Amino acid sequence: MDPSHDEDYYDIVHLFPTGEDRLDITNINDNVEYLVECNSIAPRQNIYLDSDLSFISDCSKIATYVKNYYSKLSIEKESDRCKYLNYSINDIVKNDENQKYNKEKFVQAYSGLAKRLNKCESDIKVIEVSVLEKVKELSNIYYEFDKYLKVINKNETTDCQGLPNIVQLYLNDENRCKGAMDKFCNAVEKFKNYYHLKISEAKCKNAVYTLESPLSLDHNKHLSFEEGQKREDRAEELEEGSRGQVMSDFTPNQEDFPEMGQSKSTITTASSIILVMSSASFILYKFTPLGTWLRPLVQRKNKKTISMYDEALRFNNNSSFQTNDSGNAEFNLQYHSS
């Protein structure tokens, strides 16, 4: 297939199914109905080769998918459906660890299957490797994001745990662009818009991300200190999120921690009471008859305290502590003999 035509896949990758109608042969059982037919179109007519057995098994699963799901795909245009089927077949062939032939032969064999099923008869062709890998990356990020949204909607949660993994997938694609205006980067930009729409509907409480547009990046341009610092901070936030933390500028408030509000209220009330009591006591003591009655009592109490302090001081002066040259200490106590 012409590499320039391969890039048309970037324009429709956002249409690829992410639910039960997604072609995943790991979730499909071998179908006896198609085993004989798949064996007849295998690259070699020898069922004892592992590669042939693997092809026949995968072939029967793909045929089952076409029969049960292909006509139910939400992709409107038939040409786009065929592109999705062709992408899926190329991806399956690429990931087949048992294949002992070049992938062109396997794709040609699947082209024969399409003709027998009367679906996409002229559309099953080899996709250029670099394009296939990028389309797979884009397809995966849509799949993971939609799967993530289903989980948080099902659980009715707004914590949005796991969002950093989705953002990292986006950043991996974003870094490929380097300010280029090609179809791949346009597809990355399209995901960014889709992401912003869906994440706003999810109403994440503790984590909201604004993804930068890949089309605005120019990796050849020297970054200012502020721009560089911003990207470093963004990377640090992402790293914290991947360790299972929710990334946010979240500040605790009274709604999230009601006991904190109660503590603040208690402290304020206690401080006010102490201030009022202190002021009232000063006024009563200074300017009322109660102060006249209390003042002699306080003075007598103070004199008694001073007298006790002087007595203790005189007793202390009757003892002395001396240190001799050898460093030994001795105590000299004066006393009256009887």
Secondary structure, 3 states (H helix, E strand, C coil): CCHHHHCCHHHHHHHCCCCCCCCCHHHCCCCHHHHHHHHHHCCCCCCCCHHHHHHHHHHHHHHHHHHHCHHHCCCCCHHHHHHHHHHHHHHHHHCCCCCCCCHHHHHHHHHHHHHHHCCCCCCCCCCCHHHHHHHHHHHHHHHHHHHHHHHHHHHCCCCCCCHHHHHHHHHHHHHHHCCCCCHHHHHHHHHHHHHHHHHHHHCCCCCCCCCCCHHHCCCCCCCCHHHHHHHHHHHHHHHHHHCCCCCCCCCCCCCCCHHHHHHHHHHHHHHHHHHHHHHHHHHHHHHCHHHHHHHHHHHHHHHHHHHHHHHHHHHHHCEEEEECCCCCEEEEECCCCC
